[in-house]
């Protein structure tokens, strides 16, 4: 459930708007054909629309509705991993834990606005208003950052969901909600969101959130403990000073303190980590894996989107193979998924020092940083070669 200034769109799951050609936030796809007249529908009305009834009927009768192309395609194709493992699955067959454990009530997912305390190098002003500072610098200096980032670093927002009548419905109908999932921006940086959570009974609601987990105060812990259960995905891409370089301007020490505060919650049903893989953190991923190991939480890896200067396929083969060898001595299931990503990068290897340096140094100038102080020495040496 999300929208821009002109159109609100309601989707049965986030996967219905996925394919390889767009981002769900940037593209704001509309596979179910919502129009301006639908903008004021409340959640219980949405589930009664023709769009939703057709999807429900098709699913019950085994009809492959074209809008659900993403899952059907995954289920039709058996994935073969580099270590010989085979799997045929999809989000439909293997839904998130919060979906499986919510037995009653509506399951609602809101994408909030772009308020965020971090300006991550792989992110966009559409999702983080902290990046407006970089965007303004690039525009002031006539730098075409949109072209350099392959259309990713663009200005905009995801609207104002917290001012919508759909969110008002949530506040007035908590007894009808089984689960509430929230992504941002950074939800815990949004004071309007935090204040609104205090307005309704949460004891029978499961809460799912994707967070950078750098702002977890005692007050937020107490608020989270009021939910039936919480399902947390923590966005973390590296450790120590490399973390700060990517997730500017927050230091890793502050993140760890906040994360340890989160662990004081007594109703954590699921804890996961999500890491965006780029050339910037690539040679530190083994350190991140070992950091995450004591928490027994799944660590998901996804490549920086879209293909841009800091994509790992632009690294030289000796750096790709260096990390591949490091992973061979790490006995963790999540390391297998990272190996598969590296194998793909090796097969599609297109070393491009100039393209990588261009993106790195432009952000360095905007932030008064020097990559030599933050990146792995092996990567620095390659970048500095003439």
N, C-alpha and C positions, 0 to 999 in steps of 0.2 A: 504494500500500500504506500504509494509515494507519488510525487508529482512536481511540476514546475509551476510557474505563475499562471499558466493558462489552462492546465489540464491535470486533473488528478486521475491516477490509474490504479486499478486494483488487480492483483494477480494472485492466483492460488498458491504459488510458490515462487521463489526467486529463480528457479531453473527454467521457467517458461520463457524467460526473456534472455536466455543465454545462447550464444553460438560463438564461433571463432572470429566474427567480424565486428563485434562492438562490445562496449562496456554498458552494463545496464544503467549506470548512472549518467554517463555521457550521452548515450544514444536515446535514452528514455523510450525504448521500444513499446509498441502498443499492439501486441498480437490479438487481443480480444476486442479491439475496436471501440474503446471507450471514447466518449465525446464530451463536450462541455455540459450537456444536459445531465450527465452522470456525476458531476462534481460534488453534489451535496448528499449523495447516498450514504446512509449509515451502514455499519458492518452487517447487521441482521438483514438489511434490505439488499446488500450486495450479494449475499448468498442465495437470494431468491431471484436474481436476474437471469435472463435467458442465457447469457454467457456462462454463468456458473452451472446452471441446471444442465446445459448441454454437456459440459465437461464431466459432471457427475454421472449422467446417464451413459455417456460413452465409456467411462472407466468401468462402470458396473457391467456393461455388455461386452467389454473387451475390444471396443472400437478404438483404433489409434488416431485420436484427434490430432490434426496437424499442428495445433498450438503446443502440443506436448512433444514436439519433434526431438528436443534435446535428450530426453530420457529414452524414448523409443530407439533412437539411433545408438545410444550407449548399450542398450539391451540386445540390439541386433548384431553388434560387433564384439567379438571376444578379444579382450586386450591381452597381448602377450608381452610380458616384461623381459628385461634383458637377462635376468637370472633364471628364465624358463617358466616362471609362474604364469598361470593363466587365470583370467577372471572375466565374468560377464555380469555387470552390475550397473546400477543407476541410482540416483537419489530417490526414485520411486520405490525401488526394491529395498534400499537401505537408507531410510530417512534418518534425519538427525535424532539423537536420543531424546531431546525435549519433545519432539513430535510423537515419538513412540510412547513416552511416559505420560503424556497428557491425554487422559481418557475421557474427560468431559469438558464442555465449554468451547468457545471459539479460540482458535490459535491465530493471533494477530501479529504481524510483523510491520513495524514502522521504520522507514528510513528518515532520520531527523535531518535538520539543516546541516550546514557545513562548519559550524562552530567547532574549533579544535585548537588545542594548545601546542600542537606540533606542526612543523612544516617539513614533512618527510620528503626526501628527494625523489621518491618514486610515485608520489601522490600528485594531486591536481587541486587548483583553487576551488573547483566545483565541490570537492569533498573536504577541503581544509581552508578556512579563511585566513589561517596563519601564512599561507602561501601568497596572499595578496601582496605582501612586502616584496617577494621575489618578482612577482608578475609586474608590479609597478616599476621595479628597477629595470627589468628587461624592456618594457615599453619606453621608458624614459631614455634608454640608450639605444633605441631602434634595433633591438635584438629579436629576431623572429623565433621565439622560443616554441611557438606552436609547431613550426616546421621541424625544428631540431628534436622535439619530443614526439614526432610523428603524430601530431594532432591531439596529444594528451593534455598538455599543460595549457588549458584554456580557462578563461574567466567564466563565472556563473555560479549557480547555486541549485539546490534541490527543492526550493520552495520553502514554505513555512508550515509543515505538518502539525506543529503544536498549536497553531491558531485555527486549525480546521475543525469542522463540526464532527468529523470522524474521531478526532482526539477527545472532543467534548463528550462524545458518546462513551468512550472508554472510561472517562472519569465518572460518568453517571451509571454505568452498567458493569461494574467490576464483577458482580455476581454471575454474569454470563460468560466471563473470560476464563479459559483454562490455561492459556499461556500467552505471554507477551514477549515478543522478540524485538530488540532494538539495535540498530546500527546508526552510525553517524556519517560524518563528523566524529567527535568524541562525546559520547552521551554524558559522561561525568564532568564535562566542561560546560554543559548546558544547564544554567541555573533554572531556567524555566521548566525544563524537563524534571530536574531534581525536586523542585518545589511541587510540581503536579503529582509526583509519586507519593507525596505525603497526604494526598487528598482522598484516598480510597483504601478500602480493606484489601490487603494483598495476601492474606493467609491461605487462600485456596488457588493462588495463581503461580504457575511456574514462570520464571523470568530468564530469558536468554539475552545475552549482550555480547557484542564485539567491542573491545575496548583496548586502548593502548596502555591501560592500567598504571598510569603515572600519577593519578589524582585520588587514590582511594584513601579517604580520611576516615576517622572513627565514626563520624556522622553517617557517611555512606555505608560503612559496614553495618551499622545499626539498621539503616534503611533496607539493605539487602537481606538482612536476617528476618525481616517481616514477611518475605515471600515464602511460599511453600517449598520451592527449591530454586537454585540458581544454576545456570548452565553458561559458563564463561569461556569465551575465546579471547585470548590475549595476543595482541599483535606485538611481536618482538622479532627483530631481524638480526641482531648481533649482540656483542657484549662489549663492555668497557668503552674506550674512546671511539671505537668504530661505530658503536650504537649511537653515540651522540652526534657523530658526523651525519648519519643517515636520518635520525629522528630529531633533528635540530629543533630547539636548542636544549632539549632535556638530557640530563646526564644519566648514565646507567645506574649510578648509586641511588638517585632519586627514584628511578623505576623500581629497583629492587626493594627499597623501603616500602613503597606503595604496594607492590606485589605481595610482600610478606604481610601487610595489613589485610589484604584481600583474603589471605589464607586463614584469617581469624574468623571468617564467616562459618557458621555451623550448619549451613544447608547447601553446601556445594555438591551438586549431583554430577557435574561434569566440568572438567578443566581441560582446555585445549590451547595449544599455541599455534599461531599462524605466522609464517615467515615468507616475505617477498624476496626472492633470490635475484640478485643483480651482481655485476662485477664488483660493486663496492663492498659487499659483505661476503663474497664467494669464498675467499681463503680464510674466513673466520667461522664458517658453518660447522666445522668439527667442534669448535669451542662452544658454539650455541647448543649443539646436540648434547655435549657433556654437561653443560649448565642445566639443561632441561631434565636430564635423566633422573635426578632424585625425586621429581614431582610425579613420575609415572603418568604423564599426560602426553597425549598424542601431539606430535609436532608436524603440522602440515606445511608443505613447501609449494609455492607457486612462483612462476617466473614473472619478472617485471613486465607490465603490460602498458602499451603495446611494445613490439620490437623497437628498440631505440638505442641510443649510444651506449648505455650501460648494460645492455643485454649480454648474457654470458657467452653467446655464440660469437661475439666480437673479441673475446679473449683468445690469446694464443694457445695452441694445443698443449704446450708444456705446463701451463697453469691449470688447464682443465684436468689433465692427467695427474697433476700434483694433488688436487683435492680428491680425485678418484682413488688414489693410493691411500690417502689419509682415512677415507671412509672404510677401507677394507679391514681396518683393525678396530672399528667401532661396531660392537655387536648390539645394534639397536634396530628394531623393525623400521623405524622412520628413515634410517640411513639408506635402506633399499630404494625408497621412492626418490631420494635425492640422486642416487646412482643412475636411475633411469633418466632423470632430467639431464645429467651430465653426459650420458651416452648420446642423447638426442643432440646436445650442443656439439659434441665431437663430430657426429655425422654431418652436421650442418655448419661446421666451423668456417667462419669468415673473419679472421683477425683484422681489426680495424682500430689501430691506435688513435688515429686522428679523430675519428667519429666519437670515440669514447672520451678523449681529452676535451673535446669541444663542450660536451654536456657537463663534465665534471668541473672544468675551470670557470664556466659561466656562473654556476651556482656558487663556486668559491668566491668569485668577485662580488656577487650579490650579498654574501654572508661574511665577507672578510675572513675567509678560511684558506688554508693551504692543504691540499690533499696529502702532501708528504707527511703531515702530522697525524693523520688518521687512518690511512689505508695500509694494507699489509706491505711490508718491505719488498716482497717479490713483485707485487703489482706495481708499486712505485718505481722500481727499477725498470720494468718494461715500459711504463708510461714515459719515463724520462729519456729513453733511448732516442737518438736522432735518426 
